């Protein structure tokens, strides 16, 4: 008979599979759909991406929703909202229409990611968490491969209009969500979660690394893909294939990266990630070949799995009852720069695309310095390697 822990893990993995079916489709089609259907320039794409991140900035409000909605049910409802938002996108091929459907989709996505992180850190034992998070990334990669392959096939071979493609994959996410809601019971909380906002001084390094990660990630999410389309002329099908290659790597290696982080520790893992990102962002700035740019794009995505280390670092230093509240707060911190940077850098892009990527390299450099403050054995009372009163409560 399957244990309660096994059911919990199955539930998390099923939701991990459902999310990318819709979201990866949205990501794969966004640049081409926005340019071809709504005549977007760097300014409009920057505004759209800033709007997309507003719900992430407001993720701290998730803790207040938990007063009236059980955390597990909240995850289900949020994921359903993501699927609906993607389904509707193709029906509104205008600037305003894209803004509205993007915000709807994003509310579901960011609430889901907040609650999913909270449940994962609550339900998984510390020694098993890095490998499980890697496994979840592998499952997400499988779903993304299905989506990107489907986008490539339906767009390039079947010549489907965008509205059909958005509807298909948004609807598939809704079906998986419905199955998860009916298949699994409501699990009891392992530790009662605080339902108020919590900011603890001893978590300051986690907050700082989270902030830098959000700023840096936006440059990849918003402008690396836009570079492929605007400068090098990649089609929607080619972008889908490029993303497909990224997720093949994650499918095979993310779980191993997670397990490896559990062996070498968070500080060494993040050092490797940030050194690599400095080189990748500098490469974007000077790339003149579509093949070089595509290679950098794939390498860039390989480092995403290393971000597991920031979450497991927090799990090791945090009080068990802080998981839900801090998940919301951390997502808000992650999106402070994300709300502002895309719109500002969209204007910078019009003058110098290279400057955008040099900023990404600089942010990776600051992250590299900060990562060296993580102790080799993080624990409550051992949050940073500096001997300072900042490490106290």
C-alpha positions as CSV (number, residue, x, y, z in Angstrom):
1,X,0.0,0.0,0.0
2,X,1.4,3.4,-1.0
3,X,2.5,5.6,1.9
4,X,1.2,9.1,2.6
5,X,4.6,10.5,1.8
6,X,4.5,8.7,-1.6
7,X,1.1,10.2,-2.4
8,X,2.3,13.7,-1.5
9,X,5.3,13.3,-3.8
10,X,3.1,12.0,-6.6
11,X,0.8,14.9,-6.2
12,X,3.6,17.4,-6.4
13,X,5.1,15.7,-9.5
14,X,1.7,15.6,-11.3
15,X,1.3,19.4,-10.8
16,X,4.9,19.9,-11.9
17,X,4.0,18.1,-15.1
18,X,0.7,20.1,-15.6
19,X,2.2,23.6,-15.3
20,X,4.7,23.6,-18.2
21,X,2.1,22.2,-20.7
22,X,0.4,25.6,-20.7
23,X,3.2,27.9,-19.6
24,X,5.8,26.5,-22.0
25,X,3.4,26.9,-24.9
26,X,2.9,30.6,-23.9
27,X,6.6,31.1,-23.7
28,X,7.3,29.4,-27.0
29,X,4.8,31.5,-28.9
30,X,5.0,34.8,-27.2
31,X,7.7,36.6,-29.2
32,X,6.4,35.5,-32.6
33,X,2.8,36.0,-31.7
34,X,3.4,39.4,-30.2
35,X,5.4,40.6,-33.3
36,X,3.3,39.0,-36.0
37,X,-0.2,39.6,-34.5
38,X,0.2,42.7,-32.4
39,X,3.2,44.5,-34.0
40,X,5.2,44.5,-30.8
41,X,8.6,46.3,-30.5
42,X,11.1,46.2,-27.6
43,X,9.0,48.8,-25.8
44,X,5.7,46.8,-25.8
45,X,7.4,43.5,-25.0
46,X,9.2,45.2,-22.1
47,X,5.8,46.6,-20.8
48,X,4.1,43.2,-21.2
49,X,6.9,41.4,-19.3
50,X,6.7,44.0,-16.5
51,X,2.9,43.4,-16.3
52,X,3.5,39.7,-16.2
53,X,5.7,40.1,-13.2
54,X,3.3,42.3,-11.2
55,X,1.5,39.2,-9.8
56,X,4.9,37.8,-8.8
57,X,5.6,41.0,-6.9
58,X,2.2,40.5,-5.1
59,X,2.9,36.9,-4.3
60,X,3.2,37.8,-0.6
61,X,-0.7,38.1,-0.6
62,X,-0.8,34.3,-0.9
63,X,-0.4,34.0,2.9
64,X,-3.7,35.9,3.3
65,X,-5.6,33.7,0.9
66,X,-4.5,30.8,3.1
67,X,-6.9,32.1,5.8
68,X,-9.8,30.9,3.6
69,X,-8.4,28.3,1.2
70,X,-6.4,25.2,2.1
71,X,-2.9,25.4,0.7
72,X,-3.2,22.3,-1.4
73,X,-6.5,23.5,-2.9
74,X,-5.0,26.9,-3.5
75,X,-2.3,25.2,-5.7
76,X,-5.0,23.5,-7.7
77,X,-7.1,26.7,-8.3
78,X,-4.0,28.7,-9.2
79,X,-2.9,26.1,-11.8
80,X,-6.4,26.1,-13.3
81,X,-6.2,29.9,-13.7
82,X,-2.9,29.5,-15.6
83,X,-4.5,27.1,-18.0
84,X,-7.5,29.4,-18.6
85,X,-5.2,32.4,-19.2
86,X,-3.2,30.5,-21.9
87,X,-6.4,29.2,-23.5
88,X,-7.7,32.7,-24.0
89,X,-4.5,34.3,-25.3
90,X,-5.0,33.4,-29.0
91,X,-8.5,35.0,-29.0
92,X,-7.1,38.5,-28.2
93,X,-4.3,39.3,-30.7
94,X,-4.0,43.0,-29.8
95,X,-1.7,44.9,-27.5
96,X,-4.4,45.4,-24.9
97,X,-5.6,41.8,-25.3
98,X,-2.1,40.4,-24.7
99,X,-1.7,42.5,-21.7
100,X,-4.9,41.3,-20.1
101,X,-4.5,37.6,-20.8
102,X,-0.9,37.8,-19.7
103,X,-1.9,39.2,-16.3
104,X,-4.6,36.5,-15.9
105,X,-2.1,33.7,-16.8
106,X,0.5,35.2,-14.6
107,X,-1.7,35.4,-11.5
108,X,-2.2,31.7,-11.7
109,X,1.4,30.9,-12.5
110,X,2.9,32.9,-9.6
111,X,0.4,31.9,-7.0
112,X,1.0,28.3,-8.1
113,X,4.8,28.6,-7.9
114,X,4.6,30.2,-4.5
115,X,2.4,27.5,-3.0
116,X,4.2,24.7,-4.8
117,X,7.5,25.8,-3.3
118,X,5.9,26.0,0.1
119,X,4.4,22.5,-0.1
120,X,7.7,21.0,-1.4
121,X,9.8,22.5,1.4
122,X,7.2,21.4,4.0
123,X,6.6,17.9,2.7
124,X,10.2,16.8,1.8
125,X,12.9,15.8,4.3
126,X,15.9,18.0,4.0
127,X,18.2,15.2,2.9
128,X,15.9,14.2,0.1
129,X,14.8,17.7,-1.0
130,X,17.6,18.6,-3.5
131,X,17.2,15.3,-5.5
132,X,13.4,15.6,-5.4
133,X,13.5,19.1,-6.7
134,X,15.8,17.9,-9.5
135,X,13.3,15.2,-10.3
136,X,10.5,17.7,-10.4
137,X,12.6,19.8,-12.9
138,X,13.0,16.6,-15.0
139,X,9.3,16.0,-14.9
140,X,8.7,19.7,-15.9
141,X,11.2,19.2,-18.7
142,X,9.2,16.2,-20.0
143,X,6.0,18.2,-20.1
144,X,7.8,21.1,-21.7
145,X,9.2,18.8,-24.4
146,X,5.7,17.6,-25.1
147,X,4.5,21.2,-25.4
148,X,7.4,22.5,-27.5
149,X,7.3,19.5,-29.8
150,X,3.6,20.0,-30.1
151,X,4.0,23.7,-30.9
152,X,6.6,23.0,-33.5
153,X,4.5,20.3,-35.1
154,X,1.2,22.2,-35.1
155,X,2.7,25.5,-36.3
156,X,5.3,24.3,-38.8
157,X,3.6,21.2,-40.2
158,X,-0.1,21.4,-39.5
159,X,-0.1,25.2,-40.0
160,X,-2.6,25.7,-37.2
161,X,-3.5,29.3,-36.3
162,X,-2.2,30.5,-33.0
163,X,-5.6,30.5,-31.4
164,X,-5.9,26.7,-31.8
165,X,-2.5,26.0,-30.4
166,X,-3.1,28.1,-27.3
167,X,-6.5,26.5,-26.7
168,X,-5.1,23.0,-27.1
169,X,-2.3,23.2,-24.6
170,X,-4.2,25.4,-22.1
171,X,-7.0,22.9,-22.1
172,X,-4.6,20.0,-21.5
173,X,-3.3,21.6,-18.4
174,X,-6.9,22.0,-17.2
175,X,-7.5,18.3,-17.7
176,X,-4.5,17.3,-15.7
177,X,-5.4,19.7,-12.9
178,X,-8.9,18.2,-12.8
179,X,-7.5,14.7,-12.5
180,X,-5.2,15.7,-9.6
181,X,-8.1,17.4,-7.8
182,X,-10.2,14.2,-8.0
183,X,-7.4,11.7,-7.5
184,X,-5.7,12.9,-4.4
185,X,-7.1,13.6,-0.9
186,X,-6.4,16.8,1.0
187,X,-3.2,16.1,3.0
188,X,-2.8,17.3,6.5
189,X,-0.1,19.9,7.1
190,X,3.2,18.7,8.6
191,X,3.6,21.9,10.6
192,X,1.0,24.6,11.1
193,X,1.9,27.5,8.9
194,X,2.1,31.1,10.0
195,X,-0.6,33.1,8.2
196,X,1.1,36.5,8.5
197,X,3.9,38.1,6.7
198,X,7.3,37.2,8.1
199,X,10.6,38.9,7.5
200,X,13.4,37.6,9.7
201,X,16.8,39.3,9.9
202,X,18.6,36.0,10.0
203,X,17.2,35.1,6.5
204,X,18.8,38.2,4.9
205,X,21.2,36.4,2.7
206,X,18.4,34.2,1.3
207,X,16.4,37.4,0.5
208,X,19.4,39.0,-1.2
209,X,20.3,36.0,-3.4
210,X,16.6,35.7,-4.3
211,X,16.5,39.4,-5.3
212,X,19.6,39.1,-7.5
213,X,18.2,35.9,-9.0
214,X,15.0,37.6,-10.0
215,X,16.8,40.5,-11.7
216,X,19.2,38.3,-13.6
217,X,16.5,35.8,-14.6
218,X,14.4,38.5,-16.2
219,X,17.2,39.4,-18.6
220,X,17.3,35.8,-19.8
221,X,13.5,35.3,-20.0
222,X,12.6,38.6,-21.6
223,X,15.6,39.5,-23.8
224,X,17.5,36.3,-24.7
225,X,14.5,34.9,-26.6
226,X,13.7,38.3,-28.1
227,X,17.3,38.5,-29.4
228,X,16.8,35.2,-31.2
229,X,13.7,36.5,-33.1
230,X,14.6,40.2,-33.6
231,X,18.3,39.9,-34.5
232,X,18.7,36.4,-35.9
233,X,15.2,35.9,-37.4
234,X,14.2,32.6,-35.6
235,X,10.7,31.4,-36.5
236,X,8.2,30.2,-33.8
237,X,9.0,26.6,-34.8
238,X,12.7,27.2,-34.5
239,X,12.3,28.8,-31.1
240,X,10.2,25.8,-30.0
241,X,13.0,23.4,-31.2
242,X,15.6,25.5,-29.3
243,X,13.5,25.3,-26.1
244,X,13.0,21.6,-26.8
245,X,16.8,21.1,-26.8
246,X,17.0,22.9,-23.4
247,X,14.4,20.7,-21.8
248,X,16.0,17.5,-23.1
249,X,19.0,18.4,-21.1
250,X,16.9,19.1,-18.0
251,X,15.0,15.8,-18.5
252,X,18.2,13.8,-18.3
253,X,20.4,15.9,-16.0
254,X,18.2,18.0,-13.6
255,X,17.7,15.1,-11.1
256,X,21.5,14.4,-11.1
257,X,22.2,18.1,-10.6
258,X,19.8,18.1,-7.6
259,X,21.5,15.1,-6.1
260,X,24.9,16.6,-6.8
261,X,23.9,19.8,-4.9
262,X,23.0,17.5,-2.0
263,X,26.6,16.2,-2.1
264,X,28.7,19.3,-2.8
265,X,26.6,21.8,-0.9
266,X,24.8,25.0,-1.9
267,X,27.8,27.4,-1.9
268,X,29.9,25.3,-4.4
269,X,26.8,24.8,-6.6
270,X,26.0,28.5,-6.8
271,X,29.6,29.4,-7.4
272,X,29.6,27.2,-10.5
273,X,26.3,28.7,-11.7
274,X,27.4,32.3,-11.3
275,X,30.8,31.9,-12.9
276,X,29.1,30.2,-15.9
277,X,26.4,33.0,-16.2
278,X,29.0,35.7,-16.3
279,X,30.5,34.1,-19.4
280,X,27.1,33.4,-20.9
281,X,25.7,36.9,-20.6
282,X,29.0,38.4,-21.9
283,X,28.7,36.1,-24.8
284,X,25.2,37.3,-25.6
285,X,26.5,40.9,-25.8
286,X,29.0,40.1,-28.5
287,X,27.3,37.3,-30.4
288,X,27.1,37.8,-34.2
289,X,26.2,34.3,-35.3
290,X,22.8,32.7,-34.8
291,X,24.5,29.4,-33.9
292,X,26.6,31.0,-31.2
293,X,23.6,32.7,-29.8
294,X,21.6,29.5,-29.8
295,X,24.5,27.6,-28.1
296,X,24.6,30.3,-25.4
297,X,20.8,30.0,-25.0
298,X,21.1,26.3,-24.3
299,X,24.0,26.7,-21.9
300,X,22.2,29.5,-20.1
301,X,19.2,27.2,-19.5
302,X,21.4,24.4,-18.1
303,X,22.3,26.6,-15.2
304,X,18.6,26.9,-14.2
305,X,18.8,23.6,-12.2
306,X,21.5,25.0,-10.0
307,X,18.9,27.5,-8.5
308,X,17.7,24.6,-6.5
309,X,20.5,25.5,-4.1
310,X,18.9,28.7,-3.0
311,X,15.7,26.9,-2.0
312,X,17.5,24.1,-0.2
313,X,19.7,26.7,1.6
314,X,16.6,28.3,2.9
315,X,15.1,24.9,3.9
316,X,18.1,24.2,6.1
317,X,18.1,27.5,7.9
318,X,14.3,28.1,8.3
319,X,11.8,27.4,11.0
320,X,9.2,24.8,9.7
321,X,6.3,27.1,10.3
322,X,7.8,29.8,8.1
323,X,7.7,27.9,4.8
324,X,4.4,29.3,3.4
325,X,4.8,32.9,4.5
326,X,8.4,33.1,3.4
327,X,7.6,31.4,0.0
328,X,5.3,34.3,-0.7
329,X,7.7,36.9,0.6
330,X,10.6,35.4,-1.4
331,X,8.6,35.5,-4.6
332,X,7.8,39.1,-4.0
333,X,11.4,39.9,-3.4
334,X,12.3,37.9,-6.5
335,X,10.0,40.1,-8.5
336,X,10.9,43.6,-7.2
337,X,13.4,44.0,-10.0
338,X,11.4,41.9,-12.4
339,X,8.5,44.4,-12.4
340,X,10.8,47.4,-13.1
341,X,13.7,46.0,-15.2
342,X,11.9,44.7,-18.4
343,X,10.2,48.1,-19.1
344,X,13.4,50.1,-18.4
345,X,15.7,47.6,-20.3
346,X,13.2,47.6,-23.1
347,X,14.1,51.2,-23.7
348,X,17.8,50.5,-23.2
349,X,17.4,47.7,-25.8
350,X,16.4,50.2,-28.5
351,X,19.8,51.9,-28.0
352,X,22.1,49.0,-27.2
353,X,21.1,45.4,-26.8
354,X,24.6,44.5,-25.7
355,X,24.2,46.8,-22.6
356,X,21.3,44.7,-21.4
357,X,23.4,41.6,-21.4
358,X,26.4,43.3,-19.8
359,X,24.1,44.2,-16.9
360,X,23.2,40.5,-16.6
361,X,26.9,39.7,-16.3
362,X,27.3,42.3,-13.6
363,X,24.4,40.9,-11.6
364,X,25.9,37.4,-11.9
365,X,29.1,38.8,-10.5
366,X,27.4,40.3,-7.5
367,X,25.6,37.0,-6.9
368,X,28.9,35.2,-7.1
369,X,30.3,37.3,-4.3
370,X,27.1,36.9,-2.1
371,X,27.1,33.1,-2.6
372,X,30.5,32.9,-0.8
373,X,28.8,34.0,2.4
374,X,26.7,30.7,2.5
375,X,28.2,28.4,5.2
376,X,29.4,25.0,4.2
377,X,26.8,23.5,6.6
378,X,23.8,25.9,6.8
379,X,21.5,25.5,9.8
380,X,19.5,27.6,12.1
381,X,22.0,29.9,13.9
382,X,24.5,29.3,11.0
383,X,22.8,31.3,8.3
384,X,25.9,33.1,6.9
385,X,29.6,32.6,7.1
386,X,30.3,36.2,8.3
387,X,30.5,36.8,12.0
388,X,28.1,39.6,12.3
389,X,24.9,40.5,14.2
390,X,23.0,40.3,10.9
391,X,22.9,36.5,11.4
392,X,20.9,36.9,14.6
393,X,17.1,36.9,14.8
